[in-house]
Amino acid sequence: MSRQRDYTPTELLAVVASRMLSDNQSVFVGTGLPLIAGMLAQRTHAPGLLLFFEAGSIGPRVPELPISVGDSRTYHQAIALSSMHDAMSLAQAGYVDVGFLGAAQIDPFGNINTTVIGPHDRPVARLPGSGGANDVASFAARTIIILRQSSRSFVPKLDFLTTPGYLDGPGARERAGLPAGTGPFRVITQLAVYGFDDRSRRMRALSLHPGVTPEKIRENSGFDIPIGEGIGESPVPTAEELKLLREVIDPKGVVLGK
């Protein structure tokens, strides 16, 4: 039984993502929810978490939510102020444990699209593109993907493959020349947390957020997602986590809202 909900869906996403990070891991973060999750983890259960930023800051203790990866607040107490080249090179060399990514579309194997909606040459919408997402997903040991779930974002086939997940199934990453044992780890949406089956490499539900039913999952997905009997409920934010989010990490409500 969940306690009374005094948190927003965005705060729940941030907390769920934060709890997936472990002490002394290295994590490649972008602005927004991934950074909020990293900052929260540093202030709670993972004080030794090492943050990587695409612009070149490594190992900072970010005092307050920056507006971009090049914001001077990402340099606060950092162990290195380097370059995009060095940050990506360290990822390629295997020094990044976790990469956080967003997505416009995701398919059953965790491949993501952030390039176009519709045909590439005549798209309905043109999106920001890869940025460093392809590099991060190709070389980080694990990736965690955060997106809003609907039947338009959870699709059986991407309009464009921007960033590799498990491609077309078991062994496909290795055949494509990507490091063995890497790939998507978790997908977090406003409805649930998902993982990937060890054999098929297809997405499966791990926990449903409070109040979400299996029917709601099916209504908001364009492909079948296995939901086991007696699936658990995602843990809700604690009072300490909410206070940190609202008063320390994002007091202006830039991402989390007011």
N, C-alpha and C positions, 0 to 999 in steps of 0.2 A: 504494500500500500504506500503510495507516494504522499509526502507531506504537502501541505498547501503550496501551490506554485506562486512564489514571489520572485520569479526570475522570468526573463524573456527567452524566446527561442534562440536568439543570437547568443545570449549569455550561456545557455545550455550547450550550444555548439562549441563555444570557446572552452568551457570546462571539460567537456568530453575529450576534445582534442588535446588539452593540456595533460590530462591523465594518461595519455598514450606515450608521453615522453618520459624517459628515465634519467636518473642522475648520471652525470658524466658522459652522456651521449653528445654527439655533435649534430646539429640540426640546421638545415638550410631553410631560411624563412623569407617570405615576402611581407609586404605591408598588409594590414588588415587582420583578419582572424588568425592566420598562422603566427604572426608576430605576437598577438595578444596571448595566444596559447603558450608560446615560448616564454614570454615575460611572466605569465602566471605560474608556470612550472618552476621557473627559477626562484620565485618568491614562496613556494610551498614545498613540494616534495623533491625537487631536483635543483638544488642550489648550484651544483656543478655543471649544469647544462651549458654547452658551448654553442653560441649562436653564430651562424654564418650569414652574411649579407652579400647579395650579388655585387654591390658597389665596392666591396673590398674590406668592410669592417668585419673583424673576427674576434669573438669572445667578449662582446661588450656587456655591461650591466645597464640596460636601457632604462632611463629614469621615468620616462613618460612616452606615450604612444607617438612615434614619428609619423610624418605624413608621407614619407617615401623612403626607399632604401638608401638614398643619398643624404637624408636629413642628418644634421650634425649630432642629433641625439643618438643615432646608431653607433657613434664613435665613443660614447661615454664609458670610460674605464676599460676600453677594448685592449686586448693583448697584442693586436696588430691592426694597423691602418694601411691596407694594401690596395689592390686593384681588382677589377672584374676578372682580368686574366688570371691572377693568382687564385681567386676564389673558385673559379671554374676548374682550374688546373688541379687544385686540391680535391675537388669532387671527383674528377677523372682519375686521380691517383688512389681513390678509395678511402678518403679521410672523412667522408660525410656519412653518418649513420642513418639519418632521416631527412627526407626532403618533403616539404609541404607544398602542395599545388592546389590551384583552383581549376575549374573547368566549366565550359558551356554545355558540352555533351560528354557522356561516358558510355562505354559499351560493356557487355558482360565480362570481358577480359580486362577491364580497367584501362583500356586505351582512351585517350581524351582528345577532344577537339577544342581549340581556342582560336581557330583561324577564320572559318566562314560557316554560316548557316545557309544551306542550299548549294547549288553547283558552284565550283570554285571560280569559273569564269563569269558567271552571272549570279552572284550570291544574293540572297534575301537580306543578309546582314554580314558585314565584314567586321571581324573581331580583332582584338589586339595582336594575335599571333602567339608565337612560342615564347618570346623573351628568352629566359634561361630555363624554361620548363622542360624542354627536350633534354638538355644537358643534365639537369637534376634527376629526372626520371630514368635516364639512361645509366647513370653512374652511382647514385646514392644506393646504399644497401637496401633501404626500404623507402617507399613513398606513402604519404597520407594525403588523400584528396578530399577537399571540402567543397561542396556545391549544394545548390538548392535542387531538391528532387521533384521532378514531374515527368510525365510521359514524353515530354519534349526534350528533357535533358538526359534521361535514362533511355537510350535508344539501342535497338538491335544492331544497327550499323551506323557508324559515324559519317557525317557529311564530308569530313576531312580528318585524316589522322595527323594530328600535330605532335603528339607525345606518346611514346610506347608504354603500354601496360604489359600484359602477357601476350600481346599481338594476337595470334590465332590459336593459342593453347599451349599445352605442355611442351617445353623445349624450344619454343619459337624464339625467345629472347636470345638464347645461347646460339641458335642457328644464325641469328642476325648479327652476331658478334658482340653482344652485350655481356657484361660480366655475369658469370654463373651465380645463381642464388639471389639475384637482385629482383626487384619488381614491386608492384603495389602491395601494400600491407593492409591498410584500412581505407574505407570510404565513409565519410561522415556527412549526413544530411540533416535537414530539420525534422526528419521522421525516424531515422534509425542509424545504426552503425553496421557496416558490412565488412566482411573479409573475403578471402578467396580460397576455394577448395584446393587442397594440396595436389590432388590428382588431375582434375579437369581444368583448374585455373580459372573457373568461372565464379562470379560473385555470388555470395550467400549472406543471409542476414545473421548477425551475431546478437544484436539486442535492439529492441524497439524503444523509442523514447516514450516517456509517460503519456498515457492516453491514446497512443497510436495502435491501431489494430492491423492484423495481416491484410484485411481488405483495403485499408488505406494505402498500404505498400503496393498492392497490386494495381490500384487505381492510378498510382503515380509512377508507374514503370512501363516502358515499352517492351520489356522482356521478362521472362519468368525468373524470379528470385526465390530459391529454396528458403523456407522458413520452418525451422524445426519445431517439433512439439515441445511445449513448455519453455519457449524462448524467453530469456530474461529481459528485464527492463533496465534501460540505461540509468546509471546513478545520477541523482539530481545535484545541483550545486550546493555547497555548504555556505553558511553565513560568512565564514572567513573568505571564501573564494569570491563571493559576491561583493564584499566590502573592498577587496583588493581591485577587482575589476572596475568598480564604480568610482572609488575614491583615489586610487593610486595609478592604475594602468591607463584608463581612458576616462578621466574625470570630465572631459568636455563632451563625451558621448559621440565622438567622431565616427566610430564604427559600431559601438554597442547601442547608441541612441540614449535618449533620456527617459 
